[in-house]
Amino acid sequence: GVDIMFLFLKQTDVIPLKFNSTENTAYSRLNINVYLEPGLSLARSLSLSHTHTTKIRERVEKFDRFVRDNELKRERALQKISHEKKQQALKEQELIALKGVCSDLLRKQNKIIETIKRYQKFEKYIQQVIDILPEGYLELSDSMVKSVIRRYNTLRQTNNFVLKGLLARDDAIEKAQQDLADLTKRKTDEMLAYNSSIAALHSRLDRCFQNKVRQEEEVIRKKHFIREQCQLYGQLELAIQNLIEKCNVGKKKKVPTATLR
């Protein structure tokens, strides 16, 4: 600030004057140097010095205001610079974010373009289908391609409905076939069990029949044996009766007939 003040005072084109200490003391309290131009009297010099001092004081005050204004401007400029730096940092961050968004949008755009290129062949195919369709097959619409797509969606839904019905019937048929196979297996197992029981019963019947034959033969044999025993018993009884009669005749005494049991 002192260097700036010196440069400012140097522009006033005044020449410093050396004077005695008694004259200088009157102005020393003002802390202002007295300047005297050559060839002028002391009073004139003092008047000019006072005028110059006033001008210098005004210039100093003006310069002081100028310095304060510059300081305020400097502080405002620094605050503005700091604010602008913050804003610039925010803008840079926003720019980085926007670059990321732009990059994502470009990737999506490229993907959409590739998808469009890939699906263009289907559009050409649909257009060829439209060219060979009979009149009145499609409903009137602004876009025949959309009409074909709607008709395709309708046929696809119908096909899915019919396919679901067929699948349900196939499931029912498969279940019925499985039930039939289970029933056949169960009845076959039952028939095998019945055949086994019948075979066992046949075996038992054969054994019973053979036992019956044996018992009948045993009965016949026993009957024959009893018949023979009865004949033998009758013969023995007759022989005994004859012996008794002969004994009675020999003794001339009648002996009662004994009955053998």
Disulfide bonds with the S-S distance in Angstrom:
none
